[in-house]
Amino acid sequence: MRRAPPDVPWCVLIQPMASLTDLALGLVTLYLVPRLPRDVEGARYWRAAFAWAAVTALVGAVYHGFLVDVPRAGEITWAVMSTMVVLVMSFLLAASVVQVLGRSRAIVFWPLRLLGVAVYAVIAATGHPSIMAIMWCESITMACVIGLWVWAWLRRHPSGRPMLVAIGVSIAAALLRLVPGAAALLRLDPDSAYHIGQIVGMVLLFRAVARSGPRPEAVYDTPPGRTSQTVGPSPTSVDGLQPPTRWIKMTRLRRRLS
C-alpha cells in the first residue's frame, strides 16, 4: 500500500487514481438506484444492494483519498467498508432467491447467509478485514447466487444469461485486485483496475435486472403434478418464453369483460 509523505497537504489525494475511480463507481451506482424497475420480484432487495454498493464506493473514495495514511482511522474505515460489502452480498442473495425461487423458499438460504455474516463480523472485529477474508467468508453466498442463476438460465429465465455475465465481470474485476501483476497488464494499479471493472459489472447487473420482469408463470407458478396450459410458444411469447404473470392476468381479465 503506497503511503503519502508526511508533509503532503490534506487537500492532496493520497491515492488519486484509486480515489477517483472509486468515486466514479459510487456515482454511477447511485445514478442507477432510482432507475431500477420497481415491478420486478425482489425489487427492494435490488435497490438495497445497489444503494449499499454506492455508499461503499463513495466511502472508499474518501478512504483512498485521505484516510489510507491515517493508521487508526484508515483501519476503522476499511473495516466499515468491508462490512458494507458483506451487506451488499446479503441483499444480492436475497434478491436472487426471491426472483428465481419465490419468497416462500427464501428461508432455505438464510442460515447460510447468516453464517457468512457472523464469520466475517468476527474477522472484522479482530482487526483482520480484507478482500481475501471477504472472498473466503462470502464463497458460500456467491456459490448460492451463481447456482441460482445457472439454474434459472437453464430454465430460460430472461435474466439468467445477462445476470451470469454481470457476475462474471465482477469476479474478473476482483481477480485484477487479487492476482499479482494482473492489473499491471492494463497499466493500472490493482485498486483502480478493480473499481473500473466493477463499474462495468454494475451497469451489466442493472441491465440484467431491468430486463427480468415478473416470474414466467409456466416455469415457476405451475402447481406440482400439473402441466402448464400453454403448449409451445404462444403468439405473444418471445423465443419460447411465456409472458409475465401480470400480463397473463390482465389478458384473462380482458377476455372475461369482453
C-alpha positions in Angstrom: 0.0 0.0 0.0 1.5 3.3 -1.1 2.0 5.8 1.7 2.0 9.6 1.4 5.0 11.7 2.6 4.3 13.3 6.0 4.4 16.8 4.5 1.6 16.2 1.9 -1.2 18.8 2.4 -4.6 17.5 3.4 -6.2 18.7 0.2 -4.0 16.4 -2.0 -5.3 12.9 -2.7 -3.0 10.3 -1.3 -4.1 7.7 -3.9 -5.6 9.9 -6.7 -6.4 7.2 -9.3 -7.9 4.8 -6.8 -9.9 7.6 -5.1 -11.3 9.0 -8.4 -12.2 5.6 -9.8 -14.0 4.7 -6.6 -15.8 8.0 -6.7 -16.9 7.2 -10.3 -18.1 3.8 -9.2 -20.1 5.3 -6.4 -21.7 8.0 -8.6 -22.6 5.6 -11.4 -24.1 3.1 -9.0 -26.0 5.9 -7.2 -27.3 7.1 -10.6 -28.7 3.6 -11.3 -30.5 3.1 -7.9 -33.7 5.2 -8.7 -33.8 3.8 -12.2 -34.1 0.2 -11.2 -37.6 -1.2 -12.1 -40.0 -1.4 -9.2 -42.2 -4.1 -10.7 -39.7 -6.9 -10.7 -39.7 -9.5 -7.9 -37.2 -8.7 -5.2 -37.1 -5.0 -6.4 -36.5 -3.6 -2.9 -33.6 -6.0 -2.4 -32.0 -5.0 -5.7 -32.4 -1.3 -4.7 -30.8 -2.0 -1.3 -27.9 -3.9 -2.9 -27.2 -1.0 -5.4 -27.6 1.6 -2.7 -25.2 -0.1 -0.3 -22.7 -0.6 -3.1 -22.9 3.1 -4.0 -22.3 4.1 -0.4 -19.4 1.7 0.0 -17.7 3.1 -3.1 -18.2 6.7 -2.0 -16.7 5.9 1.4 -13.9 4.1 -0.4 -13.2 7.3 -2.4 -12.7 9.2 0.9 -10.6 6.3 2.2 -8.2 6.2 -0.8 -8.0 10.0 -1.0 -7.5 11.0 2.6 -7.5 8.2 5.2 -5.3 5.4 3.8 -2.3 7.0 5.5 -4.0 7.5 8.9 -3.4 4.3 10.8 -6.4 4.2 13.2 -8.9 6.0 11.0 -7.9 4.0 8.0 -8.3 0.7 9.7 -11.7 1.6 11.0 -12.8 2.9 7.7 -11.6 -0.3 5.9 -13.4 -2.5 8.4 -16.6 -0.5 7.8 -16.3 -0.7 4.1 -15.7 -4.4 4.2 -18.8 -4.9 6.3 -20.8 -2.9 3.8 -19.6 -5.3 1.1 -21.0 -8.2 3.2 -24.3 -6.3 3.3 -24.3 -5.9 -0.5 -23.8 -9.6 -0.8 -26.7 -10.3 1.6 -29.1 -8.2 -0.5 -27.8 -9.7 -3.7 -28.6 -13.2 -2.4 -32.0 -12.2 -1.1 -32.9 -10.6 -4.5 -31.7 -13.6 -6.4 -33.6 -16.1 -4.2 -36.8 -14.1 -4.4 -36.6 -13.5 -8.1 -35.6 -17.1 -9.1 -37.4 -19.2 -6.5 -40.0 -17.0 -5.0 -40.5 -15.6 -1.5 -41.7 -18.8 0.1 -38.4 -20.6 -0.4 -36.1 -17.7 0.7 -35.9 -19.2 4.2 -33.7 -22.0 3.0 -30.8 -19.8 2.2 -30.8 -17.5 5.3 -28.9 -19.9 7.6 -26.1 -19.9 5.0 -26.2 -16.1 4.7 -26.2 -15.5 8.5 -23.3 -17.9 8.9 -21.1 -15.9 6.4 -22.1 -12.6 8.1 -21.2 -13.9 11.5 -17.8 -15.3 10.4 -16.9 -12.0 8.7 -18.1 -9.9 11.7 -15.7 -11.8 13.9 -12.8 -11.3 11.4 -13.6 -7.5 11.1 -13.9 -7.2 14.9 -10.4 -8.8 15.4 -8.8 -6.3 13.1 -8.2 -8.5 10.1 -10.7 -7.3 7.4 -9.5 -7.8 3.8 -10.7 -8.7 0.3 -9.4 -12.2 0.8 -11.3 -12.6 4.1 -14.5 -11.4 2.3 -13.9 -13.9 -0.5 -13.5 -16.8 1.9 -16.5 -15.9 4.0 -18.7 -15.0 1.1 -17.7 -18.0 -1.1 -20.9 -19.9 0.1 -23.1 -16.9 -0.6 -21.6 -16.4 -4.1 -21.8 -20.1 -4.9 -25.6 -19.9 -4.0 -26.1 -16.8 -6.2 -24.3 -18.3 -9.1 -26.0 -21.6 -8.7 -29.4 -19.9 -8.6 -28.8 -18.0 -11.8 -27.3 -21.1 -13.6 -30.5 -22.9 -12.6 -32.6 -20.0 -13.9 -30.6 -19.8 -17.1 -31.1 -23.5 -17.8 -34.8 -22.9 -17.5 -34.7 -19.9 -19.9 -35.2 -17.2 -17.3 -34.9 -13.9 -19.3 -32.3 -12.6 -16.9 -30.3 -15.8 -16.5 -27.6 -15.3 -19.0 -27.2 -11.5 -18.5 -27.0 -12.0 -14.8 -24.3 -14.6 -15.1 -22.3 -12.3 -17.4 -22.6 -9.4 -14.9 -21.5 -11.6 -12.0 -18.6 -12.9 -14.2 -17.4 -9.4 -14.9 -17.5 -8.5 -11.2 -15.5 -11.7 -10.3 -12.9 -10.8 -13.0 -12.6 -7.3 -11.6 -11.9 -8.8 -8.2 -9.2 -11.0 -9.7 -7.5 -7.9 -11.1 -7.0 -6.8 -7.5 -6.0 -10.2 -6.1 -3.8 -11.7 -8.7 -0.3 -10.2 -8.6 0.6 -8.4 -11.9 -2.9 -8.7 -13.4 -3.7 -5.0 -13.1 -0.3 -4.1 -14.5 -1.3 -5.6 -17.8 -3.8 -2.8 -18.1 -1.2 -0.2 -16.8 -3.3 0.4 -13.7 -2.9 -0.2 -10.0 -4.9 -3.1 -8.6 -7.5 -0.8 -6.8 -8.2 1.3 -9.8 -8.5 -1.7 -12.1 -10.9 -3.3 -9.7 -13.1 -0.1 -9.5 -13.2 0.3 -13.3 -14.2 -3.4 -13.7 -16.9 -3.0 -11.0 -18.4 -0.1 -12.9 -18.9 -2.3 -15.9 -20.2 -5.1 -13.7 -22.8 -2.8 -12.0 -24.0 -1.5 -15.4 -24.4 -5.0 -16.7 -26.2 -6.1 -13.4 -28.6 -3.1 -13.8 -29.4 -4.2 -17.4 -30.0 -7.7 -16.3 -32.4 -6.7 -13.5 -34.2 -4.2 -15.8 -35.0 -6.9 -18.4 -36.2 -9.5 -15.9 -39.8 -8.6 -15.1 -42.1 -10.8 -13.1 -41.5 -14.6 -13.0 -42.8 -16.5 -16.0 -46.0 -18.4 -14.9 -45.3 -21.5 -17.0 -41.9 -22.1 -15.4 -42.3 -21.1 -11.8 -46.0 -20.9 -10.9 -47.4 -24.2 -12.3 -48.5 -26.4 -9.3 -46.8 -29.7 -8.8 -48.3 -32.6 -10.8 -50.0 -30.3 -13.3 -48.8 -29.1 -16.7 -48.9 -25.6 -18.0 -51.9 -24.6 -20.0 -49.7 -23.4 -22.8 -48.1 -26.0 -25.0 -45.3 -24.5 -27.0 -44.7 -20.8 -27.6 -47.7 -18.6 -27.6 -48.2 -15.8 -30.2 -47.1 -13.2 -27.7 -44.1 -15.1 -26.3 -40.5 -14.2 -27.2 -38.1 -17.1 -28.0 -40.5 -19.5 -26.4 -40.7 -17.7 -23.1 -44.1 -17.2 -21.6 -45.4 -13.7 -20.9 -45.1 -12.4 -17.4 -47.7 -13.4 -14.9 -49.1 -9.8 -14.6 -49.6 -9.8 -18.4 -51.4 -13.1 -18.3 -53.8 -12.0 -15.6 -54.6 -8.8 -17.5 -55.3 -10.7 -20.7 -57.6 -13.1 -18.9 -59.5 -10.2 -17.3 -60.0 -8.5 -20.7 -61.3 -11.8 -22.2 -63.9 -12.1 -19.3 -65.0 -8.5 -19.7 -65.5 -9.0 -23.5 
